[in-house]
Amino acid sequence: MQKYFEWFGLPGSFVLSMLLSLFALVMALIFPTGDRMLCLAAMAFSTMGDIVLMNFKKIGDRMPVRYFYVGAALFMLAHFLYFCAFLNVILGSGFPYFNPGFFAAAALVLTTGLTVGAAAFKKGSADKKMYLLAIVYMAVIGANCETISSFAYSAGGTAWIAAVGALSFFISDLLIGIHRLLGITSPRLQSAVWWFYPVGQILILLRG
């Protein structure tokens, strides 16, 4: 997105990520609950991950390790915090954790992971560290998607918004994984990430 337009002289993706954190803060102030605070923290770490991954102001070049790994770690922490937030709601509401929503999300995550992993292994386009990172990341984002989907199924009504958000967030990360593991580079792919990602965050925060 930063390649297509700028806001206030700053990259569009940077400004959008900051606005998402501001939205999370507003939601936490309106609904000052524990799960909302966890969602705020998750969005804050997501924004930090965005800043690192876009190498804003060359911040990544000054890191002792590859900045992609640092950004991925920040996003894994964000997914973990979302997982904790929605697990807190599930436990507090007395909802069952394992339900059709959970299993549907688990099937999606497992199928997608195996498909992309098999394609990457066959192509041999990624190093061992990238494979390991992908496995750990898939486990964390999978737990997040499964938990949010479990909540949405039990809560019903407009809670499906959160499940759609988790799916959109998952797709955005999947597109990045396809680029990194399969070596597929496309401006449209990068642009799609910045459509699915903010939509996913907003929908999760709306029902977090």
Secondary structure, DSSP 4 states (H G I P E B T S, - for coil): -TTT-EETTEEHHHHHHHHHHHHHHHHHHHS--HHHHHHHHHHHHHHHHHHHHTTGGGTGGGSSS-HHHHHHHHHHHHHHHHHHHHHHHHHHHT--SSSHHHHHHHHHHHHHHHHHHHHHHHHT-S-HHHHHHHHHHHHHHHHHHHHHHHHHHHH-GGGHHHHHHHHHHHHHHHHHHHHHHH----HHHHHHHHHHHHHHHHHHHHH-
